[in-house]
Amino acid sequence: EVIGPDLLNAIRNVAEIAIARPCTNLPPSHLADRLVAWLDRSPTSESLLTKWHARYLAARLYLAGEGSASSKALEQAKASWHAGQDPAVGAMTINLMISRGHYAEAAHLLREVEQKVPASDRQGRQILRTYAEAIENGTRTSR
C-alpha cells in the first residue's frame, strides 16, 4: 500500500498519542513493531518523505517504549536518516548512537548533520555542540 500524506498524518497522530499516553495492551514498542513490519512490506520508495518520516515515528515509538539503548530505535532512525537526510532525524540518530557507545559513528554522523543545520538555527547548533561534547567525553572515558 502506498503511504500518502493523509495516512502519514494518521500514523503520526496515533504515534503521538501512544508516546504521550502509553496503553498497557499496546505499548509504544509493540506499535512500532507493527508499523515497521508494514513499512517493510510497503512498495513505497524509502526516499519518499512519507516513508522515511514513518520510520522516524517508529524510532520515536521504540525510544518511548524501550529507552535510548534500543537497538530497534537506532535501526529505524538510521534508515530514516539515510533516506531523508533530515537534521532532526540525524540529531536523534546521533543521540541514540551516543547512548549505545558508538562514538566514532556518532562523530561521523555529527559532521554530516552539522552541514545541514544553518548557522542561524541557534537551538539546533547548541544541540549539536552538546552532542559533540558527549562524543568527546565518551571517547575519552572509553579509552
Secondary structure, DSSP 8 states (H G I E B T S, - for coil): ----HHHHHHHHHHHHHHHHS-BTTB-HHHHHHHHHHHHHH--S-TTSHHHHHHHHHHHHHHHHHH-TT-HHHHHHHHHHHHHH--HHHHHHHHHHHHHTT-HHHHHHHHHHHHHHS-TT-HHHHHHHHHHHHHHHHHHHHT-
